[in-house]
Structures are given as structure tokens and as C-alpha cells.
Amino acid sequence: MKIAPQPWPRLDPGAMLCRSEDALKQYQEAMATAAGDEQPALPADCTRVMEQMAISIVQRDGPSRVQVKSSSPPDRAGWTDAWLPDKLP
């Protein structure tokens, strides 16, 4: 039985995807100041990815902010803080 290869790069369920870099920065700042197990409210322009999503990397702003575009419909683009190394880990 042949196993289909996993897409790379990709966003996995639970990854954050924000419409703008500013919205992602707002979320990251809220996470940094949250106390203990407290989860800050998501900014209006940010959502959690619900299903694995094949993406292409548009640009990087350091290791914690990456602009991405989905590789398949529905077309989605935005910024994520997901760890996305150049090669599949």
C-alpha cells in the first residue's frame, strides 16, 4: 500500500491565519501579555485553520511571521506564526 506524500509547505489544523501582518502582530502581543493559561480573544481578522492546507510562502518577516497563500481552493492568503522551515522536518 502506497502512502500519499504530505503537502509541504502546509498549515496544520490549529495554526493561526490572519488577514494582515498587523493583525498577527496584535495576536502575538496579546499572547505575550496573557497570564498563565489565559487565552486572549482572537483579533477580528484572525482565524484558526480547521483543516490541513497546502500553501506557498510569499515572504518571511523573521521566524515568527510568514506571509502565505493557499495552493488550492478556497484561495486564502494571510500571515501566520506557524513554524515553516524550508524543508519538511
Secondary structure by P-SEA (a helix, b strand, c coil): ccccccccccccccbbbbccaaaaaaaaaaaaaccccccccccccccccccbbbbbbcccccccbbbbbbccccbbbbbbccccccccc
